[in-house]
């Protein structure tokens, strides 16, 4: 038992450079949540559903991580930081890493039947922070899902995926060819250099846009003032030419 625990703690340490010892890892909320889930899942398999839910409720209060007792989780599962929700029919393979604020959510079938409605994560998958994996989809082995992605389709094995959000419409994930970043989605034109300082060309572009906007504002104000200017006073009738001779 202790050998398995030590092996698990070492697997966490291999994925997280922050802890200085195994003792620190024992304080991680993800480790506690997984331990509680092992107990809750055993009770769930024994059809002691109320006790399973009770253990799940205690774990959620202590760790801010909600793992349904029915979820199936493999070896060396690591939740970094926490604030994660994992649904009842979710299946998680070995050596899976999930960063904070991830949801393995399910669908609401119209026929009212439960069935498989949560995602399946194969071995060695990494899910970035804030990602939402929705429905009975499969994330293939060694796949990567970027931060804040909303994934509603299967992810091929070994693929790196990010999702985009257009207004209030969720767009399915698309393939991303850059290096995987679990805490954020890289962009084509980053605003800062490697030292975190604003790029000079970005500042110049911003200054040019501000100058252009000021010119447009001045032109609009001039046009508005000209339109609102009072019309020339009318010529009195006695001064008008009558068009007839005296």
C-alpha positions as CSV (number, residue, x, y, z in Angstrom):
1,X,0.0,0.0,0.0
2,X,2.7,2.4,1.0
3,X,4.7,1.6,-2.1
4,X,1.7,2.4,-4.3
5,X,1.2,5.7,-2.5
6,X,4.8,6.6,-2.9
7,X,4.7,5.7,-6.6
8,X,1.6,7.9,-7.0
9,X,3.2,10.9,-5.1
10,X,6.3,10.5,-7.3
11,X,4.1,10.6,-10.4
12,X,2.6,13.9,-9.2
13,X,6.0,15.3,-8.4
14,X,7.2,14.5,-11.9
15,X,4.4,16.6,-13.4
16,X,4.5,19.5,-10.9
17,X,7.8,21.2,-10.1
18,X,6.4,23.1,-7.1
19,X,6.5,20.6,-4.3
20,X,9.8,20.0,-2.5
21,X,8.8,16.7,-1.0
22,X,6.2,14.0,-0.9
23,X,4.8,15.5,2.3
24,X,3.8,18.7,0.5
25,X,1.9,16.6,-2.2
26,X,-0.1,15.0,0.6
27,X,-1.7,18.4,1.2
28,X,-2.8,18.8,-2.4
29,X,-6.6,19.0,-2.7
30,X,-6.5,16.8,-5.8
31,X,-4.8,14.1,-3.8
32,X,-7.4,14.2,-1.1
33,X,-10.3,14.3,-3.6
34,X,-8.9,11.2,-5.3
35,X,-8.6,9.4,-2.0
36,X,-12.2,10.2,-1.1
37,X,-13.3,9.2,-4.5
38,X,-11.7,5.7,-4.1
39,X,-13.9,5.2,-1.0
40,X,-17.0,6.7,-2.6
41,X,-16.6,4.6,-5.8
42,X,-16.2,1.4,-3.7
43,X,-19.5,2.2,-1.9
44,X,-21.1,3.1,-5.3
45,X,-20.1,-0.2,-6.7
46,X,-21.6,-1.9,-3.6
47,X,-24.9,-0.1,-4.3
48,X,-24.6,1.9,-1.1
49,X,-25.5,5.1,-3.0
50,X,-26.4,7.3,-0.1
51,X,-23.1,6.6,1.7
52,X,-21.2,7.1,-1.6
53,X,-22.9,10.5,-2.0
54,X,-22.2,11.4,1.6
55,X,-18.4,10.8,1.1
56,X,-18.6,12.7,-2.2
57,X,-20.3,15.6,-0.4
58,X,-17.6,15.7,2.4
59,X,-14.9,15.6,-0.3
60,X,-16.4,18.5,-2.2
61,X,-16.6,20.6,1.0
62,X,-13.0,20.0,1.8
63,X,-11.4,20.2,-1.6
64,X,-13.8,22.1,-3.9
65,X,-13.6,19.2,-6.3
66,X,-16.7,17.3,-7.3
67,X,-16.1,13.8,-8.5
68,X,-19.3,11.7,-8.9
69,X,-18.9,8.3,-7.1
70,X,-19.8,6.5,-10.3
71,X,-16.8,7.9,-12.3
72,X,-14.1,5.4,-13.2
73,X,-10.6,6.7,-12.7
74,X,-7.3,4.9,-13.5
75,X,-3.9,5.1,-11.9
76,X,-1.8,8.2,-11.2
77,X,-4.7,10.7,-11.8
78,X,-3.6,14.2,-10.9
79,X,-5.9,17.3,-10.5
80,X,-3.7,20.4,-10.2
81,X,-5.2,23.1,-7.9
82,X,-8.8,21.8,-8.1
83,X,-12.2,23.4,-8.8
84,X,-13.0,20.5,-11.1
85,X,-16.3,18.7,-11.9
86,X,-16.3,15.1,-13.1
87,X,-19.6,13.5,-14.1
88,X,-21.1,10.0,-13.2
89,X,-20.3,8.2,-16.4
90,X,-16.9,9.8,-17.0
91,X,-14.0,7.3,-17.6
92,X,-10.4,8.4,-17.0
93,X,-7.3,6.3,-18.0
94,X,-3.9,6.2,-16.4
95,X,-1.5,9.1,-15.9
96,X,-4.1,11.7,-16.8
97,X,-3.5,15.4,-15.7
98,X,-6.2,17.9,-15.3
99,X,-5.6,21.6,-14.4
100,X,-8.0,23.8,-12.5
101,X,-11.6,24.7,-13.4
102,X,-12.2,21.8,-15.8
103,X,-15.6,20.2,-16.3
104,X,-16.1,16.7,-17.7
105,X,-19.8,17.3,-18.3
106,X,-22.6,15.3,-19.7
107,X,-25.6,15.7,-22.0
108,X,-29.2,15.7,-21.1
109,X,-30.8,13.0,-23.3
110,X,-34.3,13.8,-24.5
111,X,-35.5,10.2,-23.8
112,X,-34.9,10.7,-20.1
113,X,-32.5,7.7,-19.9
114,X,-29.1,8.1,-18.4
115,X,-26.6,5.9,-20.2
116,X,-23.1,7.0,-21.2
117,X,-23.3,10.8,-21.3
118,X,-19.9,11.9,-20.0
119,X,-16.5,11.9,-21.8
120,X,-13.8,9.2,-21.8
121,X,-10.2,10.3,-21.4
122,X,-7.6,7.8,-22.5
123,X,-4.1,7.3,-21.0
124,X,-1.6,10.2,-20.7
125,X,-4.2,12.9,-21.6
126,X,-3.6,16.5,-20.4
127,X,-6.6,18.9,-20.0
128,X,-5.7,22.6,-19.7
129,X,-7.3,25.0,-17.2
130,X,-10.9,26.0,-17.8
131,X,-11.5,23.4,-20.5
132,X,-15.0,22.0,-20.9
133,X,-15.3,18.5,-22.2
134,X,-18.9,17.9,-23.0
135,X,-20.8,14.7,-23.9
136,X,-19.9,11.0,-24.4
137,X,-16.8,11.8,-26.5
138,X,-13.4,10.2,-26.5
139,X,-10.2,12.1,-25.9
140,X,-7.5,9.8,-27.4
141,X,-4.2,8.7,-25.8
142,X,-1.6,11.5,-25.3
143,X,-4.0,14.1,-26.6
144,X,-3.8,17.7,-25.3
145,X,-6.8,20.0,-24.8
146,X,-5.8,23.7,-24.4
147,X,-7.0,26.1,-21.8
148,X,-10.7,27.3,-22.0
149,X,-11.4,24.9,-24.9
150,X,-15.0,23.8,-25.3
151,X,-14.8,20.3,-26.8
152,X,-17.9,18.5,-28.1
153,X,-16.3,16.2,-30.7
154,X,-13.8,13.3,-30.3
155,X,-10.1,14.3,-30.0
156,X,-7.7,12.1,-32.0
157,X,-4.9,10.3,-30.2
158,X,-1.8,12.5,-29.9
159,X,-3.6,15.7,-31.1
160,X,-3.4,19.1,-29.5
161,X,-6.7,20.9,-29.5
162,X,-7.9,24.4,-28.5
163,X,-11.4,25.7,-28.6
164,X,-12.7,29.2,-29.5
165,X,-15.7,31.1,-28.3
166,X,-17.6,33.4,-30.6
167,X,-20.0,35.7,-28.8
168,X,-22.3,33.3,-26.9
169,X,-21.9,30.4,-29.4
170,X,-19.6,27.6,-28.4
171,X,-17.4,26.4,-31.4
172,X,-16.1,22.9,-31.5
173,X,-12.4,22.5,-30.9
174,X,-9.9,22.8,-33.8
175,X,-6.4,21.5,-34.3
176,X,-3.7,23.7,-32.9
177,X,-0.2,23.3,-34.3
178,X,1.7,25.3,-31.6
179,X,3.3,24.0,-28.4
180,X,0.7,23.0,-25.8
181,X,0.1,25.5,-23.1
182,X,-2.1,24.3,-20.2
183,X,-2.7,27.7,-18.6
184,X,-3.5,29.8,-21.7
185,X,-4.2,29.7,-25.4
186,X,-1.4,31.2,-27.5
187,X,-2.2,33.7,-30.2
188,X,-0.8,34.6,-33.6
189,X,0.5,38.0,-32.5
190,X,1.4,38.0,-28.8
191,X,1.4,41.5,-27.3
192,X,4.5,41.0,-25.1
193,X,8.0,39.8,-25.7
194,X,9.8,37.0,-23.9
195,X,10.5,39.2,-20.9
196,X,6.8,40.2,-20.5
197,X,7.3,43.7,-21.8
198,X,5.0,45.3,-24.4
199,X,6.3,44.8,-27.9
200,X,7.4,48.1,-29.6
201,X,5.6,47.4,-32.8
202,X,2.4,46.7,-30.9
203,X,2.7,50.1,-29.1
204,X,3.3,51.9,-32.3
205,X,0.2,50.3,-33.9
206,X,-1.8,51.3,-30.9
207,X,-0.6,54.9,-31.1
208,X,-1.4,55.1,-34.8
209,X,-4.9,53.7,-34.2
210,X,-5.5,56.3,-31.5
211,X,-4.3,59.1,-33.7
212,X,-6.6,58.0,-36.5
213,X,-9.5,57.8,-34.2
214,X,-8.8,61.3,-33.0
215,X,-8.8,62.6,-36.6
216,X,-12.1,60.9,-37.3
217,X,-13.6,62.3,-34.1
218,X,-12.5,65.9,-35.0
219,X,-14.0,65.5,-38.5
220,X,-17.3,64.2,-37.1
221,X,-17.5,67.1,-34.6
222,X,-16.9,69.6,-37.5
223,X,-19.6,68.0,-39.6
224,X,-22.0,68.0,-36.7
225,X,-21.3,71.6,-35.9
226,X,-21.8,72.6,-39.5
227,X,-25.1,70.8,-39.6
228,X,-26.4,72.3,-36.4
229,X,-25.3,75.9,-37.3
230,X,-28.3,78.3,-37.6
231,X,-29.5,79.2,-41.1
232,X,-29.0,82.7,-42.5
233,X,-31.6,85.2,-41.3
234,X,-34.4,85.8,-43.9
235,X,-34.5,89.1,-45.8
236,X,-37.4,91.3,-44.6
237,X,-40.3,91.6,-47.1
238,X,-40.0,95.4,-47.4
239,X,-36.4,95.1,-48.7
240,X,-37.3,92.5,-51.3
241,X,-37.6,93.6,-54.9
242,X,-41.3,93.6,-55.8
243,X,-40.5,92.9,-59.4
244,X,-42.7,95.9,-60.6
245,X,-41.8,99.5,-61.5
246,X,-43.0,102.4,-59.4
